Amino acid sequence: MRRRAPIAVTRPRCAALRFKRPWKTAIGGLPLVLGILSSAGGAGATSIAGYWYGEGYQPLWHDNAQWLMHLAPDGGYAIEFRQYSHCQMVLDQKESGTWELGDKFRTFTTALNGRPTRFENDYRVAALTDTELDITHIGTGQAYVEKRVGDHFAMPKPDCPTS
């Protein structure tokens, strides 16, 4: 059974970066799914190209994270993942590659923190609107929801005590 939380870009509280909205997310190009829809639509279709923000559980790390992904109209993508523990950043991971859309949305990750790599992820697109993307990783069944943000959006930092 899939749980869905409302979408809202909020500042995570400190401690171990417990996100107020437990968005389900996956590493390895999950947000890349966005690009699929921009190539699939005709006139009036919602474009998947742009910037997308998400936060929530990452199965690979068994913990919450946040990410910001850029899906280029030419099929390229870049995504940055961050993780915090006790108000300190413990992970800053960058991935890039390409995406394609056919029977499913597939991402091809070719660089991880600037080093060559190669892995693929397949997703089923449940919904795409002007503000939200809802996808599910085909292999794991993990559902993800992302929010469209502006070109100059910066990932929020946790609210931490100053004293």
Buried (B, 14 or more C-beta within 10 A) or exposed (E): EEEEBEBEBEEBBBEBBEBEBBBBBBBBBBBBBBBBBBBBBEEEEBBBBBBBBBBBBBBEBEBBBBBBBBBBEEBBBBBBBBBBBEBEEBEEBEBBBBBBBEEBBBBBBBBBEEEEEEBEBBBBBBEBEEEBBBBBBBEEEBBBBBBBBEEEBEBBBBEBEEE
